[in-house]
Amino acid sequence: MIKIKKILYTTDFSKCSTHVLPQAVYLANKYNAELHMLHAIVLYADDPHNPEYHFPDIDNLFNLLKKNAKERMNYELKDNEIKNIKVKKVQERGFSPASVILEYCQKNDIDLIVIGTHGRRGLGHLFMGSVAEEVVRLSECPVLTIREGDDLIPISSKKNILVPVDFSNHSKTALEYALKIAPTYNARLQLLHVVEESIHPSFYAAGINSIFEINSQLKTRSKEAIKEMIDSIGGSDIEVDIFVVEGRAFSEIMKFAQDKSTDLIIIATHGLTGIEHLVLGSVTEKVVRMAKCPVLTVKVFGKSLL
């Protein structure tokens, strides 16, 4: 059983954030967890040394925004079924939404963050970035992201949980979470291993188009390795379907989730930053940005709910 005592729901009162509130409330009710509602008040022009962006009284403005945020939080909650859980409504001032969220989590020992993502791509994503992606990358606790505009399936009705497996410690951690979560929702696990090894162009001339044609045992051995991983964790009683495909990891994960009616993706993130993140990118962040179903990201480092 997953242990969740404190859930953080972040809101900027947009359609994107209010769309995920029922999910946060459901989880808080289910785990009898304390629900924290956080609104980050970000005053980009809050610089007393910049005369171009001078506010008459920055503290009065902050207090006014704080009062307004509290009223809107009460409005958000009125249509959600709050049972016997404690709700804490907080407005915090900071330089950026992501930094406010991450700092709040550390100070308040948050177990799970529930946040909406716009699913931007192209220039919109390049210039605007994503608060959700930054939180996913840097948070020490698991993060549940839900894309804006998608119909929400209640957690209780989730039947197919997808876990991408690359045999790293990160994917093993994701599998451990999935094996704990699946029995709670009577769900099946969809374990997907993507072989990204490409074949030499000379093979095409011989009519060979797949790495599986060159190594006929690769798929079988991969499935056996996944079964051994499950046994080592202790989840042999869970209903599991194992799939091995070839291609690019992100593309195959997205295609699989759509074709196989995936309700939830559980995936690990490496927490890369700086140049390493810029060069390597992150399959997890792409999944968070583009997946139509909710995505739970977990870490090897940081806080564990197991």
Secondary structure as the mmCIF struct_conf table of DSSP 4:
data_model
#
loop_
_struct_conf.conf_type_id
_struct_conf.id
_struct_conf.beg_label_comp_id
_struct_conf.beg_label_asym_id
_struct_conf.beg_label_seq_id
_struct_conf.end_label_comp_id
_struct_conf.end_label_asym_id
_struct_conf.end_label_seq_id
BEND BEND1 LYS A 5 LYS A 5
STRN STRN1 LYS A 6 THR A 10
BEND BEND2 PHE A 13 SER A 14
HELX_RH_AL_P HELX_RH_AL_P1 LYS A 15 THR A 18
TURN_TY1_P TURN_TY1_P1 HIS A 19 VAL A 20
HELX_RH_AL_P HELX_RH_AL_P2 LEU A 21 TYR A 31
TURN_TY1_P TURN_TY1_P2 ASN A 32 ASN A 32
HELX_LH_PP_P HELX_LH_PP_P1 ALA A 33 ALA A 33
STRN STRN2 GLU A 34 VAL A 42
TURN_TY1_P TURN_TY1_P3 TYR A 44 ALA A 45
TURN_TY1_P TURN_TY1_P4 PRO A 48 HIS A 49
HELX_RH_3T_P HELX_RH_3T_P1 PRO A 51 TYR A 53
BEND BEND3 PRO A 56 PRO A 56
HELX_RH_AL_P HELX_RH_AL_P3 ILE A 58 LEU A 77
TURN_TY1_P TURN_TY1_P5 LYS A 78 ASP A 79
BEND BEND4 ASN A 80 ASN A 80
BEND BEND5 ASN A 84 ASN A 84
STRN STRN3 VAL A 87 GLY A 94
BEND BEND6 PHE A 95 SER A 96
HELX_RH_AL_P HELX_RH_AL_P4 PRO A 97 ASN A 108
TURN_TY1_P TURN_TY1_P6 ASP A 109 ASP A 109
BEND BEND7 ASP A 111 ASP A 111
STRN STRN4 LEU A 112 THR A 117
HELX_RH_AL_P HELX_RH_AL_P5 GLY A 122 MET A 128
HELX_RH_AL_P HELX_RH_AL_P6 VAL A 131 LEU A 138
BEND BEND8 GLU A 140 CYS A 141
STRN STRN5 VAL A 143 ARG A 147
TURN_TY1_P TURN_TY1_P7 GLU A 148 GLY A 149
BEND BEND9 ASP A 150 ASP A 150
HELX_LH_PP_P HELX_LH_PP_P2 ASP A 151 PRO A 154
HELX_RH_3T_P HELX_RH_3T_P2 ILE A 155 SER A 157
STRN STRN6 ASN A 160 PRO A 164
BEND BEND10 PHE A 167 SER A 168
HELX_RH_AL_P HELX_RH_AL_P7 ASN A 169 TYR A 185
TURN_TY1_P TURN_TY1_P8 ASN A 186 ASN A 186
HELX_LH_PP_P HELX_LH_PP_P3 ALA A 187 ALA A 187
STRN STRN7 ARG A 188 VAL A 195
HELX_LH_PP_P HELX_LH_PP_P4 GLU A 197 HIS A 200
TURN_TY1_P TURN_TY1_P9 PRO A 201 PRO A 201
HELX_RH_AL_P HELX_RH_AL_P8 SER A 202 ALA A 205
TURN_TY1_P TURN_TY1_P10 ALA A 206 GLY A 207
HELX_RH_AL_P HELX_RH_AL_P9 ILE A 211 ILE A 214
TURN_TY1_P TURN_TY1_P11 SER A 216 GLN A 217
HELX_RH_AL_P HELX_RH_AL_P10 LEU A 218 ILE A 233
TURN_TY1_P TURN_TY1_P12 GLY A 234 GLY A 234
TURN_TY1_P TURN_TY1_P13 SER A 236 ASP A 237
BEND BEND11 ILE A 238 ILE A 238
STRN STRN8 VAL A 240 GLU A 246
BEND BEND12 GLY A 247 GLY A 247
HELX_RH_AL_P HELX_RH_AL_P11 ALA A 249 ASP A 259
TURN_TY1_P TURN_TY1_P14 LYS A 260 SER A 261
STRN STRN9 LEU A 264 ALA A 268
HELX_RH_AL_P HELX_RH_AL_P12 GLY A 274 LEU A 280
HELX_RH_AL_P HELX_RH_AL_P13 VAL A 283 MET A 290
BEND BEND13 LYS A 292 CYS A 293
STRN STRN10 VAL A 295 VAL A 298
BEND BEND14 VAL A 300 GLY A 302
#
